[in-house]
Amino acid sequence: MAQSTPRVWLITGSSSGFGRAMVEEVLRNGEIAVATLRKPSVLDDLADQYPRTHLLVVPLDVTNEAQVKSAFVKAKDVFGRVDVVYNNAGQVLLQEAEGTSMDRARALMDINYWGAVTVSLEAVRFFREENPKGAGGLLMQVSSLCAMKGVPKIAFYSSTKAALDLFTEVLAQEVLPAWNIKVHDPNSDR
């Protein structure tokens, strides 16, 4: 993963799970992490270990479009570019479909689908318009096998990921080759 010029990674959902693991992997490999999460203090241990030249921790709720845009601005202000967006923020809701309130199901869709879409669209715009001309970038979407086969008690979670996979598939087709932007569709082998 390490290159002569370290890549700048913007990682959503950095507080735990895949997001936290990716931040740690990026840092271990000498690259630069812009770790975004709702409660930045969760990463105080990493912030104490790594200098600001390698780790920038930014508050981000992906359901807030202004915060999404602000996270990209902060990354550019500090590092001049973003090379990779690891779009990971999300939640799981473990409950039977019939017992789930519509308000909770909608909130899950706001985070897992609309939040990821907001980050994706800003990433593509940023890669095309803010990064150095021709640099492009890589958008990596984190999904779930549950997007391809429903599993009891996670109907709404599965639905958010299935919708995100289809959005990502279409977005990957719409990005012009001249932009040098790669969109990783996690289930492109289906």
N, CA, C and O of each residue as an XYZ file, in Angstrom:
760
protein
N       0.818     -1.189      0.000
C       0.000      0.000      0.000
C       0.863      1.256      0.000
O       0.490      2.242     -0.635
N       1.992      1.257      0.681
C       2.829      2.452      0.764
C       3.424      2.786     -0.607
O       3.847      1.900     -1.349
N       3.446      4.072     -0.920
C       3.985      4.545     -2.189
C       5.024      5.616     -1.886
O       5.194      6.004     -0.730
N       5.727      6.102     -2.920
C       6.722      7.151     -2.700
C       6.063      8.420     -2.166
O       6.622      9.081     -1.291
N       4.903      8.763     -2.670
C       4.112      9.866     -2.135
C       2.901      9.247     -1.441
O       2.064      8.629     -2.100
N       2.796      9.405     -0.134
C       1.681      8.774      0.570
C       0.328      9.288      0.070
O       0.152     10.483     -0.170
N      -0.609      8.375     -0.080
C      -1.968      8.764     -0.469
C      -2.703      9.340      0.738
O      -2.407      9.008      1.886
N      -3.660     10.204      0.449
C      -4.528     10.779      1.470
C      -5.853     10.046      1.398
O      -6.539     10.083      0.376
N      -6.211      9.382      2.483
C      -7.453      8.610      2.596
C      -8.445      9.368      3.467
O      -8.100      9.772      4.577
N      -9.662      9.569      2.991
C     -10.752     10.081      3.815
C     -11.634      8.882      4.145
O     -12.188      8.243      3.250
N     -11.760      8.583      5.432
C     -12.439      7.368      5.880
C     -13.628      7.755      6.750
O     -13.465      8.411      7.779
N     -14.826      7.346      6.332
C     -16.016      7.634      7.136
C     -16.275      6.473      8.094
O     -15.863      5.340      7.843
N     -16.959      6.773      9.188
C     -17.282      5.728     10.166
C     -16.045      5.161     10.832
O     -15.921      3.946     10.987
N     -15.130      6.029     11.228
C     -13.826      5.604     11.750
C     -13.828      5.197     13.217
O     -12.780      4.831     13.749
N     -14.961      5.250     13.875
C     -14.973      4.983     15.314
C     -14.768      3.517     15.674
O     -14.244      3.217     16.747
N     -15.174      2.590     14.793
C     -15.078      1.166     15.122
C     -15.137      0.333     13.844
O     -15.273      0.868     12.743
N     -15.034     -0.972     14.006
C     -15.213     -1.901     12.903
C     -14.254     -1.668     11.753
O     -13.079     -1.362     11.959
N     -14.773     -1.817     10.522
C     -13.948     -1.669      9.326
C     -13.322     -0.276      9.231
O     -12.179     -0.144      8.795
N     -14.053      0.756      9.631
C     -13.524      2.115      9.547
C     -12.296      2.302     10.416
O     -11.280      2.823      9.957
N     -12.383      1.883     11.665
C     -11.240      1.984     12.590
C     -10.072      1.137     12.068
O      -8.923      1.579     12.070
N     -10.383     -0.082     11.624
C      -9.334     -0.969     11.105
C      -8.645     -0.353      9.889
O      -7.429     -0.476      9.742
N      -9.405      0.305      9.022
C      -8.805      0.919      7.839
C      -7.914      2.101      8.226
O      -6.838      2.274      7.653
N      -8.343      2.903      9.180
C      -7.506      4.012      9.654
C      -6.175      3.464     10.164
O      -5.112      3.977      9.814
N      -6.237      2.429     10.984
C      -5.025      1.844     11.544
C      -4.127      1.274     10.443
O      -2.908      1.438     10.497
N      -4.711      0.611      9.451
C      -3.942      0.029      8.347
C      -3.270      1.121      7.510
O      -2.097      1.005      7.155
N      -4.007      2.160      7.203
C      -3.463      3.275      6.426
C      -2.263      3.886      7.161
O      -1.224      4.141      6.552
N      -2.408      4.116      8.452
C      -1.335      4.712      9.233
C      -0.124      3.782      9.342
O       1.017      4.226      9.223
N      -0.378      2.495      9.566
C       0.715      1.513      9.646
C       1.538      1.476      8.363
O       2.739      1.210      8.393
N       0.881      1.747      7.236
C       1.547      1.707      5.940
C       2.150      3.053      5.526
O       2.568      3.225      4.381
N       2.192      3.993      6.452
C       2.849      5.266      6.176
C       2.044      6.215      5.322
O       2.582      7.197      4.812
N       0.765      5.939      5.157
C      -0.072      6.841      4.372
C      -0.810      7.781      5.324
O      -0.611      7.725      6.537
N      -1.652      8.636      4.776
C      -2.299      9.699      5.535
C      -3.787      9.388      5.681
O      -4.461      9.044      4.710
N      -4.288      9.516      6.912
C      -5.698      9.236      7.184
C      -6.418     10.499      7.641
O      -5.980     11.188      8.562
N      -7.527     10.784      6.978
C      -8.483     11.775      7.453
C      -9.622     10.933      8.003
O     -10.478     10.454      7.259
N      -9.615     10.760      9.320
C     -10.579      9.884      9.986
C     -11.798     10.703     10.385
O     -11.687     11.672     11.136
N     -12.965     10.307      9.878
C     -14.192     11.051     10.183
C     -15.136     10.166     10.988
O     -15.263      8.967     10.741
N     -15.792     10.796     11.956
C     -16.722     10.091     12.831
C     -17.518     11.117     13.621
O     -17.134     12.283     13.709
N     -18.622     10.675     14.192
C     -19.484     11.605     14.928
C     -18.834     12.105     16.212
O     -19.032     13.260     16.588
N     -18.061     11.259     16.893
C     -17.441     11.641     18.168
C     -15.927     11.500     18.059
O     -15.386     10.430     18.340
N     -15.237     12.561     17.654
C     -13.793     12.489     17.434
C     -12.976     12.003     18.635
O     -11.907     11.424     18.445
N     -13.445     12.220     19.847
C     -12.679     11.806     21.029
C     -12.462     10.295     21.079
O     -11.569      9.828     21.785
N     -13.263      9.527     20.343
C     -13.098      8.072     20.293
C     -11.711      7.708     19.742
O     -11.187      6.639     20.055
N     -11.119      8.579     18.933
C      -9.811      8.298     18.340
C      -8.661      9.020     19.044
O      -7.583      9.173     18.470
N      -8.883      9.460     20.274
C      -7.821     10.148     21.006
C      -6.560      9.297     21.124
O      -5.451      9.828     21.073
N      -6.717      7.989     21.279
C      -5.544      7.119     21.402
C      -4.682      7.170     20.140
O      -3.455      7.213     20.229
N      -5.319      7.167     18.965
C      -4.561      7.252     17.706
C      -3.987      8.653     17.504
O      -2.871      8.808     17.008
N      -4.749      9.660     17.886
C      -4.278     11.042     17.745
C      -3.041     11.281     18.613
O      -2.191     12.102     18.269
N      -2.938     10.570     19.728
C      -1.762     10.683     20.587
C      -0.551      9.963     19.985
O       0.588     10.323     20.282
N      -0.784      8.957     19.148
C       0.296      8.149     18.565
C       0.852      8.727     17.263
O       2.029      8.541     16.954
N       0.014      9.424     16.506
C       0.409      9.863     15.163
C       0.375     11.380     15.056
O      -0.516     12.021     15.612
N       1.343     11.961     14.341
C       1.359     13.418     14.164
C       0.247     13.861     13.210
O      -0.277     13.062     12.434
N      -0.094     15.119     13.283
C      -1.138     15.681     12.411
C      -0.750     15.609     10.934
O      -1.606     15.756     10.061
N       0.515     15.389     10.653
C       0.946     15.228      9.266
C       0.517     13.879      8.685
O       0.603     13.660      7.476
N       0.048     12.968      9.565
C      -0.407     11.649      9.110
C      -1.845     11.329      9.509
O      -2.479     10.468      8.900
N      -2.362     12.016     10.528
C      -3.728     11.736     10.983
C      -4.449     13.037     11.305
O      -4.010     13.826     12.142
N      -5.559     13.235     10.620
C      -6.456     14.349     10.900
C      -7.802     13.746     11.284
O      -8.385     12.981     10.516
N      -8.290     14.087     12.457
C      -9.579     13.576     12.928
C     -10.604     14.697     12.777
O     -10.422     15.803     13.286
N     -11.696     14.381     12.058
C     -12.699     15.394     11.700
C     -14.087     14.907     12.117
O     -14.457     13.772     11.815
N     -14.857     15.747     12.806
C     -16.225     15.346     13.134
C     -17.082     15.267     11.877
O     -17.038     16.153     11.024
N     -17.864     14.191     11.774
C     -18.729     14.029     10.605
C     -19.911     13.135     10.924
O     -19.753     11.993     11.356
N     -21.088     13.675     10.703
C     -22.327     12.912     10.669
C     -22.725     12.889      9.203
O     -23.069     13.928      8.639
N     -22.683     11.710      8.574
C     -22.913     11.627      7.125
C     -24.312     12.048      6.706
O     -24.559     12.255      5.518
N     -25.230     12.178      7.655
C     -26.576     12.641      7.308
C     -26.641     14.164      7.214
O     -27.685     14.721      6.876
N     -25.532     14.836      7.510
C     -25.464     16.291      7.469
C     -24.613     16.706      6.266
O     -23.386     16.616      6.311
N     -25.255     17.152      5.209
C     -24.552     17.477      3.960
C     -23.487     18.548      4.160
O     -22.418     18.471      3.554
N     -23.758     19.540      4.992
C     -22.770     20.595      5.247
C     -21.525     20.017      5.906
O     -20.411     20.429      5.582
N     -21.693     19.075      6.823
C     -20.540     18.444      7.468
C     -19.748     17.593      6.481
O     -18.521     17.527      6.559
N     -20.448     16.943      5.553
C     -19.752     16.150      4.532
C     -18.847     17.065      3.714
O     -17.665     16.776      3.526
N     -19.405     18.158      3.235
C     -18.616     19.106      2.432
C     -17.458     19.674      3.258
O     -16.348     19.825      2.749
N     -17.713     19.982      4.508
C     -16.697     20.540      5.393
C     -15.539     19.564      5.618
O     -14.386     19.988      5.693
N     -15.826     18.283      5.723
C     -14.768     17.280      5.926
C     -13.807     17.275      4.738
O     -12.592     17.188      4.921
N     -14.345     17.369      3.531
C     -13.497     17.416      2.339
C     -12.682     18.713      2.294
O     -11.512     18.697      1.912
N     -13.292     19.829      2.682
C     -12.587     21.111      2.712
C     -11.422     21.043      3.702
O     -10.318     21.499      3.401
N     -11.673     20.473      4.885
C     -10.606     20.367      5.885
C      -9.471     19.491      5.376
O      -8.301     19.809      5.588
N      -9.802     18.396      4.708
C      -8.762     17.526      4.150
C      -7.918     18.284      3.132
O      -6.693     18.166      3.118
N      -8.578     19.057      2.286
C      -7.841     19.833      1.275
C      -6.994     20.920      1.926
O      -5.853     21.147      1.524
N      -7.553     21.589      2.930
C      -6.809     22.646      3.614
C      -5.519     22.114      4.234
O      -4.493     22.793      4.205
N      -5.564     20.904      4.794
C      -4.405     20.346      5.490
C      -3.463     19.602      4.541
O      -2.244     19.737      4.651
N      -4.018     18.818      3.610
C      -3.186     17.941      2.784
C      -3.176     18.283      1.288
O      -2.375     17.728      0.536
N      -4.048     19.182      0.857
C      -4.051     19.614     -0.534
C      -4.833     18.736     -1.492
O      -5.052     19.115     -2.642
N      -5.257     17.564     -1.029
C      -5.967     16.635     -1.916
C      -6.557     15.497     -1.081
O      -6.262     15.350      0.105
N      -7.395     14.705     -1.735
C      -7.881     13.428     -1.202
C      -7.739     12.434     -2.345
O      -8.261     12.663     -3.436
N      -7.037     11.336     -2.102
C      -6.800     10.335     -3.139
C      -7.792      9.178     -3.094
O      -8.190      8.645     -4.129
N      -8.187      8.795     -1.873
C      -9.079      7.646     -1.690
C     -10.144      8.023     -0.674
O      -9.842      8.592      0.375
N     -11.402      7.699     -0.995
C     -12.490      7.822     -0.026
C     -12.972      6.412      0.284
O     -13.412      5.682     -0.604
N     -12.881      6.043      1.554
C     -13.361      4.749      2.046
C     -14.690      5.039      2.727
O     -14.728      5.456      3.885
N     -15.778      4.816      1.999
C     -17.120      5.216      2.415
C     -17.752      4.089      3.225
O     -18.326      3.155      2.665
N     -17.642      4.184      4.527
C     -17.925      3.073      5.419
C     -18.991      3.345      6.478
O     -19.551      2.399      7.033
N     -19.284      4.603      6.769
C     -20.187      4.916      7.882
C     -21.527      4.202      7.715
O     -22.085      4.164      6.618
N     -22.031      3.647      8.792
C     -23.316      2.971      8.736
C     -23.697      2.377     10.079
O     -22.909      2.346     11.024
N     -24.915      1.917     10.127
C     -25.440      1.266     11.326
C     -26.176      0.002     10.936
O     -26.633     -0.149      9.803
N     -26.284     -0.904     11.896
C     -27.068     -2.125     11.717
C     -28.256     -2.038     12.658
O     -28.129     -1.564     13.787
N     -29.400     -2.492     12.198
C     -30.596     -2.573     13.025
C     -31.026     -4.028     13.028
O     -31.407     -4.569     11.990
N     -30.966     -4.658     14.181
C     -31.328     -6.063     14.320
C     -32.719     -6.150     14.942
O     -32.881     -6.040     16.157
N     -33.727     -6.349     14.078
C     -35.107     -6.405     14.539
C     -35.977     -6.928     13.403
O     -35.697     -6.676     12.231
N     -37.020     -7.648     13.752
C     -37.946     -8.131     12.730
C     -38.567     -6.941     12.002
O     -38.836     -5.902     12.604
N     -38.786     -7.106     10.722
C     -39.319     -6.014      9.897
C     -40.632     -5.477     10.457
O     -40.815     -4.265     10.571
N     -41.535     -6.372     10.801
C     -42.857     -5.947     11.271
C     -42.786     -5.175     12.587
O     -43.648     -4.339     12.858
N     -41.780     -5.441     13.398
C     -41.653     -4.769     14.690
C     -40.842     -3.489     14.648
O     -40.640     -2.853     15.682
N     -40.375     -3.103     13.476
C     -39.541     -1.906     13.341
C     -40.414     -0.705     13.007
O     -41.222     -0.748     12.079
N     -40.243      0.357     13.766
C     -41.020      1.568     13.472
C     -40.520      2.179     12.165
O     -39.346      2.056     11.819
N     -41.409      2.825     11.460
C     -41.025      3.471     10.207
C     -40.023      4.596     10.449
O     -39.161      4.849      9.608
N     -40.130      5.271     11.594
C     -39.161      6.322     11.902
C     -37.752      5.737     12.013
O     -36.796      6.328     11.511
N     -37.617      4.575     12.671
C     -36.298      3.940     12.826
C     -35.800      3.417     11.482
O     -34.612      3.525     11.179
N     -36.695      2.852     10.676
C     -36.308      2.355      9.351
C     -35.844      3.519      8.466
O     -34.855      3.389      7.746
N     -36.544      4.643      8.514
C     -36.142      5.814      7.734
C     -34.798      6.368      8.207
O     -33.970      6.777      7.394
N     -34.586      6.378      9.521
C     -33.308      6.863     10.058
C     -32.159      5.988      9.566
O     -31.083      6.499      9.252
N     -32.376      4.686      9.497
C     -31.352      3.776      8.999
C     -31.070      4.056      7.515
O     -29.916      4.050      7.088
N     -32.123      4.299      6.738
C     -31.949      4.643      5.324
C     -31.198      5.972      5.185
O     -30.377      6.122      4.281
N     -31.469      6.926      6.064
C     -30.759      8.211      6.017
C     -29.259      8.027      6.232
O     -28.455      8.691      5.579
N     -28.881      7.142      7.131
C     -27.459      6.920      7.414
C     -26.823      6.045      6.334
O     -25.869      6.454      5.673
N     -27.358      4.848      6.168
C     -26.709      3.839      5.321
C     -26.820      4.109      3.829
O     -25.927      3.746      3.064
N     -27.897      4.735      3.415
C     -28.057      5.012      1.983
C     -27.791      6.486      1.681
O     -26.818      6.808      1.000
N     -28.641      7.379      2.176
C     -28.503      8.786      1.818
C     -27.182      9.371      2.298
O     -26.590     10.198      1.604
N     -26.709      8.959      3.467
C     -25.404      9.428      3.937
C     -24.288      8.983      3.008
O     -23.420      9.774      2.639
N     -24.317      7.708      2.634
C     -23.290      7.177      1.719
C     -23.378      7.834      0.345
O     -22.353      8.099     -0.284
N     -24.595      8.097     -0.122
C     -24.770      8.774     -1.411
C     -24.196     10.192     -1.347
O     -23.516     10.633     -2.274
N     -24.467     10.892     -0.265
C     -23.962     12.253     -0.102
C     -22.433     12.269     -0.142
O     -21.836     13.106     -0.819
N     -21.800     11.343      0.584
C     -20.339     11.248      0.585
C     -19.836     10.884     -0.820
O     -18.850     11.449     -1.293
N     -20.510      9.949     -1.475
C     -20.093      9.511     -2.819
C     -20.118     10.661     -3.815
O     -19.158     10.863     -4.558
N     -21.198     11.404     -3.830
C     -21.319     12.506     -4.782
C     -20.295     13.605     -4.509
O     -19.740     14.191     -5.438
N     -20.050     13.877     -3.234
C     -19.039     14.884     -2.901
C     -17.645     14.376     -3.261
O     -16.797     15.156     -3.694
N     -17.401     13.082     -3.087
C     -16.102     12.512     -3.457
C     -15.851     12.670     -4.955
O     -14.773     13.103     -5.362
N     -16.835     12.322     -5.771
C     -16.671     12.446     -7.221
C     -16.451     13.906     -7.609
O     -15.566     14.211     -8.408
N     -17.248     14.800     -7.050
C     -17.077     16.230     -7.338
C     -15.682     16.698     -6.926
O     -15.009     17.407     -7.674
N     -15.263     16.298     -5.742
C     -13.962     16.713     -5.220
C     -12.825     16.175     -6.091
O     -11.916     16.919     -6.462
N     -12.879     14.889     -6.414
C     -11.845     14.284     -7.264
C     -11.721     15.030     -8.599
O     -10.619     15.246     -9.103
N     -12.861     15.413     -9.152
C     -12.887     16.053    -10.472
C     -12.495     17.534    -10.395
O     -11.770     18.021    -11.262
N     -12.962     18.251     -9.371
C     -12.845     19.702     -9.347
C     -11.835     20.263     -8.358
O     -11.358     21.382     -8.545
N     -11.496     19.520     -7.314
C     -10.623     20.052     -6.263
C      -9.224     19.440     -6.275
O      -8.245     20.125     -5.980
N      -9.127     18.170     -6.610
C      -7.810     17.542     -6.694
C      -7.030     18.166     -7.843
O      -7.623     18.766     -8.740
N      -5.702     18.031     -7.826
C      -4.925     18.524     -8.973
C      -5.477     17.938    -10.276
O      -5.906     16.785    -10.315
N      -5.460     18.737    -11.328
C      -6.040     18.326    -12.614
C      -5.501     16.961    -13.050
O      -4.292     16.735    -13.093
N      -6.428     16.063    -13.369
C      -6.076     14.735    -13.852
C      -5.759     13.715    -12.777
O      -5.616     12.530    -13.075
N      -5.646     14.160    -11.512
C      -5.297     13.230    -10.436
C      -6.416     12.227    -10.165
O      -6.153     11.064     -9.861
N      -7.669     12.683    -10.278
C      -8.796     11.794    -10.039
C      -8.839     11.310     -8.611
O      -8.552     12.057     -7.676
N      -9.208     10.022     -8.447
C      -9.305      9.449     -7.116
C     -10.016      8.113     -7.158
O     -10.477      7.665     -8.208
N     -10.095      7.488     -6.001
C     -10.739      6.186     -5.842
C     -11.799      6.269     -4.764
O     -11.509      6.654     -3.631
N     -13.026      5.912     -5.108
C     -14.128      5.817     -4.155
C     -14.367      4.342     -3.876
O     -14.714      3.578     -4.776
N     -14.179      3.948     -2.619
C     -14.412      2.567     -2.203
C     -15.660      2.529     -1.331
O     -15.694      3.130     -0.257
N     -16.673      1.828     -1.795
C     -17.938      1.732     -1.092
C     -17.934      0.466     -0.226
O     -17.633     -0.620     -0.723
N     -18.261      0.596      1.043
C     -18.368     -0.571      1.915
C     -19.826     -1.001      1.939
O     -20.712     -0.216      2.274
N     -20.062     -2.243      1.585
C     -21.417     -2.771      1.517
C     -21.533     -3.998      2.413
O     -20.870     -4.085      3.447
N     -22.367     -4.932      2.019
C     -22.594     -6.138      2.810
C     -23.106     -7.251      1.913
O     -23.807     -7.006      0.931
N     -22.747     -8.469      2.260
C     -23.318     -9.620      1.550
C     -24.837     -9.660      1.705
O     -25.536    -10.243      0.876
N     -25.337     -9.043      2.761
C     -26.784     -8.997      2.995
C     -27.506     -8.194      1.922
O     -28.732     -8.259      1.826
N     -26.772     -7.444      1.119
C     -27.388     -6.707      0.024
C     -27.837     -7.645     -1.087
O     -28.716     -7.302     -1.878
N     -27.238     -8.821     -1.147
C     -27.544     -9.767     -2.222
C     -28.506    -10.870     -1.797
O     -29.145    -11.495     -2.644
N     -28.613    -11.114     -0.505
C     -29.514    -12.150     -0.014
C     -30.047    -11.711      1.337
O     -29.288    -11.471      2.276
N     -31.353    -11.611      1.418
C     -31.983    -11.172      2.650
C     -31.741    -12.126      3.802
O     -31.650    -13.340      3.621
N     -31.639    -11.553      4.991
C     -31.411    -12.321      6.209
C     -32.451    -11.880      7.240
O     -32.651    -10.680      7.429
N     -33.111    -12.820      7.906
C     -34.101    -12.437      8.920
C     -33.522    -11.482      9.963
O     -32.359    -11.588     10.351
N     -34.342    -10.573     10.393
C     -34.072     -9.562     11.417
C     -33.186     -8.405     10.953
O     -32.884     -7.508     11.740
N     -32.768     -8.414      9.686
C     -32.028     -7.244      9.182
C     -32.572     -6.816      7.813
O     -31.815     -6.432      6.922
N     -33.877     -6.888      7.671
C     -34.518     -6.528      6.400
C     -34.192     -5.098      5.984
O     -33.862     -4.843      4.826
N     -34.284     -4.177      6.919
C     -34.056     -2.777      6.565
C     -32.579     -2.498      6.305
O     -32.247     -1.737      5.397
N     -31.702     -3.097      7.080
C     -30.262     -2.967      6.821
C     -29.930     -3.512      5.437
O     -29.243     -2.854      4.655
N     -30.416     -4.712      5.135
C     -30.160     -5.326      3.820
C     -30.662     -4.427      2.697
O     -29.998     -4.275      1.672
N     -31.823     -3.840      2.891
C     -32.410     -2.968      1.871
C     -31.566     -1.727      1.634
O     -31.416     -1.290      0.493
N     -31.012     -1.153      2.701
C     -30.176      0.041      2.524
C     -28.927     -0.296      1.722
O     -28.487      0.489      0.882
N     -28.359     -1.469      1.987
C     -27.133     -1.862      1.289
C     -27.412     -2.255     -0.165
O     -26.596     -1.985     -1.046
N     -28.553     -2.887     -0.418
C     -28.922     -3.228     -1.798
C     -29.117     -1.947     -2.618
O     -28.658     -1.857     -3.756
N     -29.795     -0.967     -2.036
C     -29.990      0.313     -2.731
C     -28.646      0.988     -2.996
O     -28.426      1.535     -4.077
N     -27.748      0.951     -2.010
C     -26.434      1.564     -2.179
C     -25.629      0.852     -3.266
O     -24.942      1.503     -4.052
N     -25.707     -0.466     -3.317
C     -24.985     -1.206     -4.355
C     -25.449     -0.816     -5.750
O     -24.630     -0.630     -6.650
N     -26.760     -0.693     -5.933
C     -27.276     -0.299     -7.250
C     -26.876      1.127     -7.598
O     -26.506      1.411     -8.737
N     -26.948      2.021     -6.625
C     -26.497      3.398     -6.853
C     -25.030      3.405     -7.280
O     -24.663      4.093     -8.232
N     -24.196      2.646     -6.582
C     -22.759      2.603     -6.863
C     -22.490      2.048     -8.252
O     -21.615      2.538     -8.965
N     -23.242      1.031     -8.631
C     -23.093      0.443     -9.966
C     -23.361      1.487    -11.050
O     -22.622      1.583    -12.030
N     -24.418      2.261    -10.865
C     -24.762      3.295    -11.842
C     -23.738      4.434    -11.805
O     -23.312      4.914    -12.855
N     -23.345      4.865    -10.616
C     -22.360      5.941    -10.504
C     -21.066      5.562    -11.211
O     -20.468      6.392    -11.896
N     -20.630      4.322    -11.051
C     -19.399      3.857    -11.709
C     -19.512      3.953    -13.228
O     -18.524      4.226    -13.910
N     -20.706      3.730    -13.752
C     -20.918      3.809    -15.198
C     -20.997      5.252    -15.695
O     -20.689      5.528    -16.855
N     -21.406      6.167    -14.824
C     -21.591      7.560    -15.228
C     -20.312      8.396    -15.160
O     -20.230      9.445    -15.799
N     -19.330      7.955    -14.406
C     -18.076      8.700    -14.270
C     -17.299      8.607    -15.584
O     -17.033      7.511    -16.079
N     -16.942      9.748    -16.137
C     -16.234      9.778    -17.418
C     -14.778      9.330    -17.245
O     -14.131      9.714    -16.271
N     -14.259      8.529    -18.172
C     -12.868      8.062    -18.079
C     -11.855      9.204    -17.967
O     -10.837      9.057    -17.291
N     -12.114     10.315    -18.607
C     -11.178     11.450    -18.584
C     -10.983     12.008    -17.172
O      -9.982     12.672    -16.904
N     -11.920     11.746    -16.278
C     -11.813     12.265    -14.911
C     -10.823     11.464    -14.070
O     -10.403     11.928    -13.010
N     -10.445     10.269    -14.524
C      -9.517      9.403    -13.787
C     -10.054      9.068    -12.394
O      -9.293      9.019    -11.427
N     -11.342      8.844    -12.297
C     -11.992      8.485    -11.036
C     -12.432      7.036    -11.124
O     -13.107      6.637    -12.073
N     -12.050      6.260    -10.138
C     -12.473      4.860    -10.057
C     -13.507      4.742     -8.949
O     -13.328      5.278     -7.856
N     -14.580      4.040     -9.242
C     -15.621      3.783     -8.251
C     -15.671      2.285     -8.059
O     -15.978      1.537     -8.987
N     -15.365      1.849     -6.845
C     -15.367      0.419     -6.554
C     -16.772     -0.015     -6.185
O     -17.309      0.378     -5.150
N     -17.360     -0.835     -7.050
C     -18.670     -1.427     -6.805
C     -18.420     -2.753     -6.109
O     -17.921     -3.690     -6.731
N     -18.764     -2.849     -4.810
C     -18.412     -4.024     -4.023
C     -18.998     -5.329     -4.522
O     -18.442     -6.393     -4.252
N     -20.082     -5.274     -5.227
C     -20.726     -6.499     -5.697
C     -20.747     -6.554     -7.226
O     -21.702     -7.053     -7.822
N     -19.691     -6.040     -7.852
C     -19.661     -5.962     -9.316
C     -19.603     -7.331     -9.969
O     -19.810     -7.433    -11.179
N     -19.331     -8.382     -9.216
C     -19.269     -9.730     -9.780
C     -20.631    -10.404     -9.853
O     -20.735    -11.539    -10.320
N     -21.665     -9.730     -9.402
C     -22.978    -10.402     -9.378
C     -23.533    -10.605    -10.752
O     -24.624    -11.154    -10.901
